[in-house]
């Protein structure tokens, strides 16, 4: 079963790589990044995840590799992307 867009948004909100949710942003603040990740084939790699955040936030270090690893693990654990 593929992971839903809402579940992917939840994963990104839980990871909060840019600290936006902690600063009071809405739960769906990372919806653009969720859509970009969902457009990838299969479970995204750490490089793909960090690159998406780097491009979207114009900061290549915004999403640390540890955070990207956790995001990828959660995507796989919660159903993957098909």
C-alpha angles and dihedrals in degrees: 000000000000121000114254123240089244091053090049091050089050091052091051092046090051091049091043094186095182096039092242098130091049088052091055103267117149120272091253095053091118096051093116090053090046090054091049092050092046090054091062123095114258125328108351120243123237089251092052092050095046090045093053091052092042092055096042094049097032088233118105092201098050094102112046119215091245089056092046090050091053091048092051091047091050092049090052093045094048097050110292128241121282 
